[in-house]
Amino acid sequence: RLRTNLEINGVPPFWEDQLFANEGEVVKFQIGEVIFEGINPCQRCIVPTRNSLTGESYANFQKTFTEKRRETLPNWVNSSRFNHFYRLSINTKIPASEAGKILRLGDEIKLL
């Protein structure tokens, strides 16, 4: 229900938290032939807090999520990027130079 566009397999929990740095900085990483720029931890929307069939809110979902995210945030994460802890996954940019390149299932990821 968090609907990420791209998922990385075979990495430890919260591995993606290394893909952002200080405000105004990007973290470059590459998947296959495509270079990405990690921007910031992604603020989540209201969708996960609701039942997908009825639209009813799950009681305390956001509060529980926020508490658990704060409790499990790795100590090496730049916590200054969390003005609140209802954030999970990473917002990215793809430079114009990467237009037309193709991602393939199984492509390796590496930090640049």
Protein Blocks (a to p, Z undefined) as FASTA:
>chain_A
ZZpabdcehiaehklmmmcccehiacdddehjbccddfbdcdddfklmpcfklopacehk
lmmmmmmmmmmmcfkbcfklmmbfcbgdjdddddfklgoiacdehiacddZZ
